[in-house]
C-alpha cells in the first residue's frame, strides 16, 4: 500500500511538470523528468515519452551508486524495449505485456538498481 501512495504522488508530480512544460514537450522526442519524489526510504524518478506514456523508477534511498545519467540510460532502455513491444504486429494495445525480451530488460534493470 505504501508504494501505491508514493507512485501516485509521483504521477501527480509528472502531471505538474508536463503541464508546466506545455508546448516545449511537443518539440522533444522524450522527456526525462529526473527526481520526482524523494522520501526517507525511496527516490522516485520519472520519464515521459512524446506519446505521453509515463514511466517511473523507484530506487532505494540508500543506493548512492546510481547516478542521474545511469537512471536516464535505464529509462531509454525501458522506452526502447516498450517501443519494440508496441511495434509488434501481434501485440494488442491494452493487453498485458508478455514479452521475454521486455521482461529481461526490466529484470536486468532491477538487478542493476539493487
SELUM-187370 format. One line per field, with one value per atom (N, C-alpha, C): residue in one letter; atom name; z, x negated, y negated. Coordinates in steps of 0.1 Angstrom, whole numbers, plus 5000, padded with zeros to 4 digits. Atoms other than C-alpha are relative to their C-alpha. Layout:
<nodes>
vonu <- c(a_...)
zator <- c(CA_...)
c3 <- c(Z_...)
c1 <- c(X_...)
c2 <- c(Y_...)
</nodes>
This chain:
<nodes>
vonu <- c(x_x_x_x_x_x_x_x_x_x_x_x_x_x_x_x_x_x_x_x_x_x_x_x_x_x_x_x_x_x_x_x_x_x_x_x_x_x_x_x_x_x_x_x_x_x_x_x_x_x_x_x_x_x_x_x_x_x_x_x_x_x_x_x_x_x_x_x_x_x_x_x_x_x_x_x_x_x_x_x_x_x_x_x_x_x_x_x_x_x_x_x_x_x_x_x_x_x_x_x_x_x_x_x_x_x_x_x_x_x_x_x_x_x_x_x_x_x_x_x_x_x_x_x_x_x_x_x_x_x_x_x_x_x_x_x_x_x_x_x_x_x_x_x_x_x_x_x_x_x_x_x_x_x_x_x_x_x_x_x_x_x_x_x_x_x_x_x_x_x_x_x_x_x_x_x_x_x_x_x_x_x_x_x_x_x_x_x_x_x_x_x_x_x_x_x_x_x_x_x_x_x_x_x_x_x_x_x_x_x_x_x_x_x_x_x_x_x_x_x_x_x_x_x_x_x_x_x_x_x_x_x_x_x_x_x_x_x_x_x_x_x_x_x_x_x_x_x_x_x_x_x_x_x_x_x_x_x_x_x_x_x_x_x_x_x_x_x_x_x_x_x_x_x_x_x_x_x_x_x_x_x_x_x_x_x_x_x_x_x_x_x_x_x_x_x_x_x_x_x_x_x_x_x_x_x_x_x_x_x_x_x_x_x_x_x_x_x_x_x_x_x_x_x_x_x_x_x_x_x_x_x_x_x_x_x_x_x_x_x_x_x)
zator <- c(N_CA_C_N_CA_C_N_CA_C_N_CA_C_N_CA_C_N_CA_C_N_CA_C_N_CA_C_N_CA_C_N_CA_C_N_CA_C_N_CA_C_N_CA_C_N_CA_C_N_CA_C_N_CA_C_N_CA_C_N_CA_C_N_CA_C_N_CA_C_N_CA_C_N_CA_C_N_CA_C_N_CA_C_N_CA_C_N_CA_C_N_CA_C_N_CA_C_N_CA_C_N_CA_C_N_CA_C_N_CA_C_N_CA_C_N_CA_C_N_CA_C_N_CA_C_N_CA_C_N_CA_C_N_CA_C_N_CA_C_N_CA_C_N_CA_C_N_CA_C_N_CA_C_N_CA_C_N_CA_C_N_CA_C_N_CA_C_N_CA_C_N_CA_C_N_CA_C_N_CA_C_N_CA_C_N_CA_C_N_CA_C_N_CA_C_N_CA_C_N_CA_C_N_CA_C_N_CA_C_N_CA_C_N_CA_C_N_CA_C_N_CA_C_N_CA_C_N_CA_C_N_CA_C_N_CA_C_N_CA_C_N_CA_C_N_CA_C_N_CA_C_N_CA_C_N_CA_C_N_CA_C_N_CA_C_N_CA_C_N_CA_C_N_CA_C_N_CA_C_N_CA_C_N_CA_C_N_CA_C_N_CA_C_N_CA_C_N_CA_C_N_CA_C_N_CA_C_N_CA_C_N_CA_C_N_CA_C_N_CA_C_N_CA_C_N_CA_C_N_CA_C_N_CA_C_N_CA_C_N_CA_C_N_CA_C_N_CA_C_N_CA_C_N_CA_C_N_CA_C_N_CA_C_N_CA_C_N_CA_C_N_CA_C_N_CA_C_N_CA_C_N_CA_C_N_CA_C_N_CA_C_N_CA_C_N_CA_C)
c3 <- c(5000_5000_5000_5000_5007_4987_5013_4972_4991_5008_4958_5002_4997_4976_4994_5005_4966_4985_5015_4929_4996_5004_4927_5003_4998_4943_4990_5011_4918_4987_5013_4889_5000_4999_4902_4997_5003_4900_4985_5014_4865_4993_5006_4855_5002_4997_4871_4990_5008_4852_4985_5014_4819_4997_5003_4822_5001_5000_4831_4988_5012_4801_4988_5011_4777_4986_5014_4741_4998_5001_4747_4999_5000_4753_4986_5014_4717_4992_5008_4704_5003_4995_4723_4997_5003_4714_5013_4987_4750_5011_4989_4784_5012_4988_4813_5011_4990_4844_5012_4988_4869_5013_4987_4906_5002_4999_4912_5015_4987_4948_5009_4991_4973_5014_4986_5006_5008_4992_5035_4995_5004_5021_4985_5014_4983_4992_5009_4954_4987_5012_4925_4989_5012_4890_4990_5010_4861_4986_5014_4823_4992_5008_4797_4985_5014_4760_4993_5008_4732_4998_5001_4732_5014_4986_4769_5008_4991_4782_5011_4988_4817_5006_4993_4833_5013_4988_4869_5005_4994_4886_5014_4986_4923_5005_4995_4939_5015_4985_4975_5002_4997_4990_5005_4995_5005_4988_5012_4969_4995_5004_4963_4988_5011_4935_4986_5012_4908_4998_5004_4891_4991_5008_4872_4986_5014_4838_4999_5000_4847_5001_5000_4856_4986_5013_4823_4990_5009_4805_5002_4997_4822_4994_5006_4811_4985_5014_4775_4996_5003_4775_5002_4998_4790_4989_5011_4764_4987_5012_4736_5000_4999_4748_4999_5001_4753_4986_5014_4718_4991_5008_4704_5003_4997_4722_4993_5006_4709_4984_5015_4673_4995_5003_4674_4994_5007_4649_5008_4993_4672_5014_4987_4703_4998_5000_4710_5011_4990_4728_5011_4988_4763_5006_4995_4767_5009_4992_4794_4991_5008_4780_5004_4998_4776_4991_5008_4761_5008_4992_4773_4999_5001_4759_5009_4991_4778_5014_4986_4810_5003_4997_4806_5002_4998_4802_5014_4987_4833_5011_4990_4853_5002_4999_4844_5007_4993_4855_5015_4986_4888_5007_4994_4895_5000_5001_4884_5011_4990_4908_5014_4986_4938_5006)
c1 <- c(4992_5000_4991_5009_4971_4995_5005_4958_5011_4989_4992_5001_5000_4992_4988_5012_4956_5001_4999_4962_5011_4989_4995_4996_5005_4979_4990_5010_4951_5007_4992_4976_5006_4995_4991_4989_5011_4957_4997_5002_4953_5010_4990_4986_4997_5003_4975_4988_5011_4942_5004_4996_4958_5008_4992_4984_4991_5009_4956_4991_5008_4936_5008_4990_4966_4995_5004_4956_4986_5014_4919_5000_4999_4929_5002_4997_4942_4987_5012_4908_4989_5009_4890_5005_4996_4889_5003_4998_4887_4997_5003_4886_4997_5004_4866_5003_4996_4881_4991_5009_4854_5007_4994_4861_5013_4986_4898_5004_4994_4904_4990_5009_4877_5006_4995_4887_4988_5011_4867_4995_5003_4868_4997_5001_4871_4998_5000_4863_5007_4992_4887_4997_5004_4876_5011_4990_4898_4995_5003_4898_5013_4988_4925_4996_5003_4925_5008_4993_4937_5015_4986_4969_5007_4995_4974_5001_5002_4965_4991_5008_4952_4994_5008_4925_4995_5006_4914_4991_5010_4884_4999_5001_4884_4987_5013_4849_4999_5002_4840_4991_5007_4827_4985_5013_4797_4990_5008_4785_4994_5006_4760_4991_5008_4742_5006_4993_4768_4999_5001_4761_5011_4989_4785_4999_5001_4771_5003_4996_4775_5015_4986_4811_5006_4996_4816_4998_5003_4800_5010_4990_4823_5014_4988_4853_5000_5001_4840_5002_4999_4836_5014_4986_4871_5009_4993_4885_4998_5003_4868_5007_4994_4880_5015_4986_4915_5005_4997_4915_5000_5001_4904_5013_4988_4934_5012_4989_4958_5000_5001_4945_5002_4997_4951_5014_4986_4980_5009_4992_4992_5004_4996_4995_5012_4988_5029_4999_5002_5026_5011_4991_5041_4998_5002_5032_4988_5012_5007_4988_5012_4971_4995_5005_4960_4988_5012_4925_4988_5012_4895_4989_5011_4872_5003_4997_4891_4998_5002_4891_4985_5014_4854_4994_5005_4847_5003_4995_4868_4992_5007_4852_4985_5014_4817_4999_5000_4826_5002_4997_4839_4988_5012_4807_4989_5010_4786_5004_4995_4807_4998_5002_4801_4987)
c2 <- c(5012_5000_4987_5011_4977_4996_5003_4979_4994_5006_4970_4985_5014_4937_4993_5006_4930_4998_5001_4938_4991_5009_4920_4985_5013_4889_4996_5003_4891_4997_5003_4893_4986_5014_4861_4990_5009_4845_5000_4999_4858_4991_5008_4842_4985_5014_4809_4996_5003_4810_4999_5000_4819_4987_5012_4791_4987_5011_4767_4998_5000_4776_4996_5004_4773_5003_4999_4767_5005_4995_4774_5015_4986_4810_5005_4996_4813_5000_5001_4803_5010_4990_4830_5014_4986_4867_5008_4994_4877_4990_5009_4861_5007_4995_4872_4990_5010_4856_5000_5000_4865_5005_4996_4870_4993_5005_4866_4999_4999_4876_5007_4993_4883_5002_4998_4899_5005_4995_4912_5014_4987_4947_5002_4998_4942_4987_5012_4919_5005_4996_4919_4990_5007_4908_5002_5000_4900_4998_5001_4901_5000_5000_4893_5000_4999_4902_4989_5010_4880_5004_4995_4901_5000_5001_4893_5012_4988_4927_4997_5004_4923_5012_4990_4944_4994_5003_4943_5011_4990_4960_4996_5002_4964_5006_4995_4967_4998_5001_4974_4988_5012_4941_5003_4996_4960_5003_4997_4967_4987_5013_4939_5003_4997_4957_4996_5003_4949_4985_5014_4916_4996_5005_4894_5005_4995_4904_5015_4986_4941_5002_4999_4936_4996_5004_4917_5011_4989_4946_5012_4989_4971_4996_5004_4951_5001_4999_4950_5015_4986_4988_5005_4997_4992_4995_5006_4969_5008_4993_4987_5014_4987_5021_4999_5002_5008_4997_5003_4994_5013_4987_5028_5008_4993_5044_4994_5007_5018_5002_4999_5022_5015_4986_5060_5001_5000_5066_5010_4991_5094_4995_5006_5072_4991_5008_5057_4990_5011_5023_5002_4998_5026_5014_4986_5063_4999_4999_5072_5003_4998_5072_5014_4987_5108_5002_4999_5104_5004_4995_5123_4989_5010_5096_4988_5011_5068_5004_4995_5089_5001_4999_5095_4986_5014_5057_4995_5005_5049_5008_4992_5078_4995_5005_5065_4987_5013_5030_5002_4998_5043_5005_4995_5061_4989_5011_5031_4989_5010_5008_5005_4995_5031_4997)
</nodes>
